[in-house]
Amino acid sequence: MSEKTFRFSLEDVLEVRKQATQRAMQSLAQAMHQRQMQEERVRRAEEYLEQLTASGKITGSSGPEHLRRSAAFRQNANRQLTRARQTLQHLKTKEDEARRTLTEARHAEEALLTLRDEEKSAHEQAAKEAEQAFLDEQAVTRHMHDHSLLS
């Protein structure tokens, strides 16, 4: 007796879900990398501002031109730091969205995997029952044949 092989009825949909999960994982990895890079930029901008502030206090030159130049450098460094922090916040939001997308994709894939497992179990049970019915029929046929020979 040949057993019919199992084929999940939604195999194509499952494959699409797996691909969506992979894309979501790649998007999250990229978002995490971008955020980490931006955190480094923020750290460097903060250090630069601290250096400018410290060097302005140390130089000792307090002429009006020096003070204006020093203030301009600090203002520029502050603007760069503010922009870097805003970009960092945007990237954190983007990373959170990528994480949610990955979670949703995984849930969709896991739902189909659960359904596939249920279908496979039902298929295996039906195959087992069919095999048992075949064996029972063979036993009855054999018994009837042996009984007719004895009579």
Buried (B, 14 or more C-beta within 10 A) or exposed (E): EEEEEEEBEEEEBBEBBBEBBEEBBEBBEEBBEBBEEBBEBBEEBBEBBEEBBEEBEEEEEEEEEEEEEBEEBBEEBBEBBEEBBEBBEEBBEBBEEBBEBBEEBBEBBEEBBEBBEEBEEEBEEEBEEEEEEEEEEEEEEEEEEEEEEEE
